[in-house]
Amino acid sequence: MPTIFFYGPELEIEKKRELVKSFTQKASELTGLPEQAFVVYLRPSERENVGVGGTLLADRK
């Protein structure tokens, strides 16, 4: 079962629905697999828990 993980900001439920639908549709289109095969996990990531280039996002301006 193909799995998509999205680590990002907390979203309203309508935005979550739209994001899951669009990820699933595009992944299905590109791979040729049916949409029903995909699982999408949305995980909020707070800025103080994410590092990019050795720096916390919370410390970047």
C-alpha positions as CSV (number, residue, x, y, z in Angstrom):
1,M,0.0,0.0,0.0
2,P,1.7,3.3,-1.1
3,T,2.0,5.8,1.7
4,I,2.3,9.6,1.6
5,F,3.5,11.4,4.7
6,F,3.0,15.2,4.9
7,Y,4.7,17.0,7.8
8,G,3.4,20.6,7.9
9,P,1.4,23.2,9.7
10,E,-1.9,22.5,11.4
11,L,-4.7,22.9,8.9
12,E,-8.5,23.4,9.1
13,I,-10.4,20.2,8.2
14,E,-11.5,21.5,4.8
15,K,-7.8,22.2,3.9
16,K,-6.9,18.7,5.1
17,R,-9.6,17.2,2.9
18,E,-8.4,19.1,-0.1
19,L,-4.8,18.2,0.5
20,V,-5.5,14.5,0.9
21,K,-7.6,14.5,-2.2
22,S,-5.0,16.3,-4.4
23,F,-2.1,14.2,-3.1
24,T,-4.0,11.0,-3.8
25,Q,-5.2,12.1,-7.3
26,K,-1.7,13.2,-8.4
27,A,0.0,10.1,-7.0
28,S,-2.5,7.9,-8.7
29,E,-2.1,9.7,-12.0
30,L,1.7,9.5,-12.0
31,T,2.0,5.9,-10.8
32,G,-1.0,4.3,-12.5
33,L,-2.1,2.8,-9.2
34,P,-5.8,3.2,-8.2
35,E,-6.6,6.0,-5.7
36,Q,-7.9,3.4,-3.3
37,A,-4.4,2.0,-2.8
38,F,-3.0,5.2,-1.2
39,V,-2.8,6.1,2.4
40,V,-2.0,9.7,3.3
41,Y,-0.8,10.8,6.8
42,L,-0.9,14.5,7.8
43,R,1.2,15.4,10.7
44,P,1.6,18.9,12.1
45,S,5.1,20.0,12.6
46,E,5.8,22.9,15.0
47,R,8.6,25.2,14.0
48,E,10.6,24.4,17.2
49,N,10.6,20.7,16.2
50,V,11.9,21.0,12.7
51,G,15.5,21.7,11.7
52,V,16.7,22.8,8.3
53,G,20.4,23.1,7.5
54,G,21.3,22.6,11.1
55,T,19.0,25.4,12.4
56,L,15.6,25.2,14.0
57,L,12.9,26.8,11.9
58,A,11.9,28.7,15.1
59,D,15.3,30.4,15.0
60,R,15.1,31.5,11.4
61,K,13.7,34.8,10.5
